[in-house]
Amino acid sequence: MKKLFLFIITVFLTAGCSQKPKLLPAGGGENYVVIIQNENAYIDFEKTYEDLFGKIIYTPQPEHMIKFTNVSSEKLYRYKLQKNLLIVEDLAGDNGNLNIVKEFLTPDDFKSVKNGKHIFGFKDSWAKHQYVLIVMGTDQNDLKKALLNYKDAIFNYYITASEKRLLEINTVKGLDSKAIRKMKAYGGFTFNLPKNKYIHIIENDTARIMGYIRHDPERMIVIAWRDSSEVPFINTNILFTFRNQIFKDFFQGDSVLVKYRGITYSAGKDTVWNGMKVFKYHGLWQNSKLIMGGPFGGYALYHNGKFYMIDYNVANPGEDKFPLILEMEGLLSTFKFVK
């Protein structure tokens, strides 16, 4: 875990601080990765990429969390402004990208590949909010091993990149200072809620709940808190029961779909988030009266004698919903307590 943490930090700090000409904004799908590799080599690596980017989330339809496509270096000019690029190469240039890689890596970087370094990350290379990852190997076998050995780190690189990008884009015009003042006064917390984007649907310190919604498509953030004696223990049953009651009392009666036809849709686990020990959860919400549903997620934790549920849910019928989840995670990555 320590090695992975150091790798991620190194990747995000690789880009220099020197001034660059003004860049056009990166385009393309938020969770799409364009792999730069010649076609013959790609065919041999395709199963490796399926393993690397094969994670699925139910929203309720199955969605790939990261989607990918392949183009050769000769066609890079068409995709140079994409949000997420993955450039793979070995020291012999068997993937057609050696000249491109030389634009990024120094002679010392190439020497480090021989010593076992494989991953190099860059931000804002050809477009604003663009993330480029270069994976190197001494030869094709070493390259394939690197992709598999670091598959979790590579996957998380693009997930984190999307969350950071969406946070930056959504808050570029400032923050909702009125909402943030009430967060601090009522609940003793804050997070970066974008200015003029979310409707304040509930801000009630007596009921100990705050909620914000954005339409087209639907995105909703709800934070509720209680004395720890009212919720003395956290597990999925207790948490989902609490969540169901909150949405029954204050909203339109959404409930958690835990399991259906042998598939478990809603679950949780202990982890660390924003430097705090939390119970991270995710799943599907449903509303039989409104005939609606979609994914939700969030974090439950204790702080200064209180229990907090930091929750989000999205709805986007017939369309991909995972990019909306990335947006919610990006905003809530700024959550912190102020007292």
N, C-alpha and C positions, 0 to 999 in steps of 0.2 A: 504493500500500500504506500509505503514511504517512497519507493522508487517511482511508482505511478504518479504520486503527487509532485515530485520533483520534475518528472517529465512534462507534466501539464504546465507547471510554472515556467519551465524553460521554453516550451513551445510558444506561450503567449508573450514572452518577453523578447523573442528573437528579433522582431521587427524593430528597426532603429528609430531614433527620435529626430532624425534629420528632416528638414522641411522638404516637402514635395509639391509639385504643381497640383492645382485643384483637380480632384478626381471626380469622374462621373459616378453616380450611385450604382452599386452592384445590382444586378437583376436576376431573374430566374426564380425558381421555386425555393421557398425558404428551407425546406429539408431535402433538397436535391443536391447530390454530389456529382460533379462531372469528372470522370476519371480520364486523364490524358495518358494514352498508351496505344501503340500501334496495334492494328487489328489482330495480327497473327499472335502476338504475345498475349493480348487480352483473352483470346479464346482459351489459352492454357491457364489463365488466372481467373476465369469467370466464376468457377465454383468457390474460389477463395473469397471473392467479393460478395458472393451470396451468403457465405458464412459470416463475413465481416459486417454486412449491413442487413442481416436477415431478421432482425427483431421486429415483432409485430405487436400492435396495441389494438384492442377492441374498442370501437367508439360509437355505436356497437359493431359496425362492420369492421372486419380486419383491415388495418392500415399498416404499411411499412413505416416505421419511424423515420428511416432514412431511405430515400430512393436514389438510384444511381443510373448513370448512362455512361457510355464510352465514346470518346472521339480521339482521333489520331492527332499528333502534333501539327500536321499540315492543316488541320481544320481548327486549330486553337484560336485563330483570329476571330472566329464566329462566337466563341464561348469565353473570350478573355475577360468579359465583365460579369461572369457568373458569380453568384454569392459564395459558392463552395467549390473549390478545385482540389483534386487529388492528383499529384504528379508522381509517377513511379519510374524508377530507373535503376540500372546497375552501373558499375564502373566501366563496363564495356560499351554502354549505350545501346543495349539490345532492345530497348522499348521506344526508341526514336525520340527521346527527350533530352539527350545529353546537352545540347546547345541551350535549351530552355533552363535546365538545372544550373548551368554555369552562370546564368544571370542572377541567381539567388545565392549560390554557395561559393565560399572562398576556397582557395587551395587547402587551407587547414581543415575545412569542413570535409573535403574529399579524403584527406588523410584520416580523419576521425571515423569515416565509414569502415576503413580497414581495421580499425580498433574496436568496432562493434557499435558505433552510433548509427542509428537508422532514421531518426525522425527529425524533421526541421519544419517549423511553422512560421507563417508570415501573415500579417494583417495589412489591408489596404495597399496591396501590391499594384494592381492595375485598376482597381475600382474602390470606392469608399464602402466600408463595411464588408469588404471581401476577406475571406479566410482561405489561405492556400496552405496545403500540407504536402510536403515532399517526403516520400519514403524511399530510402536508398538501400541497396544491397551490394555486396561485392560481386555477385553474379545472380542469375535468375533464381536459383534455389535459395540463396540467402535472402533475396528480396521477398520471396513467397513466405519464408519462415518469419521474416520481420513483420509482414502484414498479419500473420496469424498470431504471433507472440504478443503483438501490441494491439490486437483487434479491439479490446475494450477501451484502451486509451484513445485509439483513432476514432472509434464510434463516439466516445464522450467528447472528444475535441469538437466535432461538428455539432453535437447537441448543445454544448456550452457556447459555441460560436453563435448559434442561432439565438439563444437566449440573450446573450450580450448585445447582438445586433438589434434585436427587437426592442430591448430596453432602451438603447441609444436612440433608435428611430422614433419610438413612441414618446419619449420625454424630451425630444430636441427643442420643443417650444415651451418647455418649462413644466413645473409641477403644480398640482392643485393645492395651493397653499391653505385654502380654507378647510379642505378635508383633512390635511395633514395636521393643522392646529387642533382639530377636534379629536383626531386619533391620539395625539399626545395628551390632551386634557382628559379624555374619557377612558382610554384604555392603556395609556402609558407606552405606546408603541408608535412606529411610523414605518411607512414604505413609500416608494416613489410612485405615486398615482399621477398619471399624466394630466396636464392642464386641458380643460375643455373637451374631454373625451368621455368621461364617465358620469352618469347620473347618480346623485346621492339618494339611494332609495330608503336607507334607514341609518340614523346616527343617534342612538339612544343609550345614554350612559346608565340609566336606571335598569333597562332591560339587558344591558351589557352586550350590545351587538352593534356592528356597523356593517353596511353593505353598499356596494357600488356595482352598477351595471352599464354595459355598453352594447348597443344594438348593431345589427347588420354586419356580421353575424353576432350572435349573443355571446357575451362574456360577462361573467359575474364573479365578484370577490366578496366573501362574507367572513368576518372575523367575530367570533363570539368568545366570551370568557366567563368563568364562574370561579367561586372559591374552590380550592382544591378539595375541600371536604365534600363538595357536591359531586365531584367526579374523582374519587380517590384512586382510581386505577384506569389504565389505558390498555385496551385491546380492541380488536376489530368489532366485536359484538357491542361493547360499551360505546365505542366511538360512533359507530353507524347508527345505533339507537339514539344517541345524543343528536347526531346530524339530522336524522329523520324528524325529531321533535322540533328542532330549530326551524326546519323548512315547513313544518306543519303550522307552527305558531306564527311565523313572520312572513312566509312567502306563499307559494301556491301548492304546497303539499307534496313536493318531490320526495321520493324515497330511494333508498339504495337497492340496486339489484345485485345481490351477492353471487348467486349461482343460478344457471339456467341450462337445462339439457346437458348436464355433466360438465359444463364449462364454468370455472370460477372467474367472475368478472371483477370482483372487488376484494381487495386485500390490503395488507399493510406490513411494515417492518420497522424495526428500530434502526436509526441511522444518525448521522450528524449533518446538520443543515445550518448554514450561516453561523457556524461556530457553536451551535447549540445541540444538545441531545434531544432528538424528537422521534415521534412515531410518524413516519411518512406513509400516506395511504393514497390509494387511487381506485377508480372503479367506474361503474355506470350508474347514473341516476335515471329514474323513470317517473313519468306522471301520466297515469292511466286516464285521468279526466281530460287533460289537455292533449293526450296522445302525442307526447313528446318524450325525448330522452337524449342522453349524450354522456360524454365522459366528465368525470370530476376528479379532483385530487386535492392534496393539501397536507398539512402538518399539524400534529397535536403535541403539546408540551406543557410543562409546568414552569412557572417563573414567579418568584417572590410570593409564594403561597396561593397562586391562582393557576387554573387550568385554562389554556387557550386552544381554540380550534381556528386554524388559518386555512380557509377553504376557497376553492374556485371551481366553477363548472362552466361548460361551454355547450353551445348547440349550433349546428350548421347542417341541417338536413340535406342529405344527398351529396355533401361535399366533404373533403378531408377536414378533419378536426385537429389533427396533431399539431399543425402550425399554431393554432390558437392555444393549445396547451403550452407550447414553447413560449408564447407571449406571456401567459399567466405566470409561468415559472420565472421568466425574466424579470417581471415587475416585482414578484415576491422575493426574489433573490436579494432585494434591498431591505427586507423586513428587519427591524431591530427594535429592542426595547430602549426607552429613553429615561426610565426611572425604575 
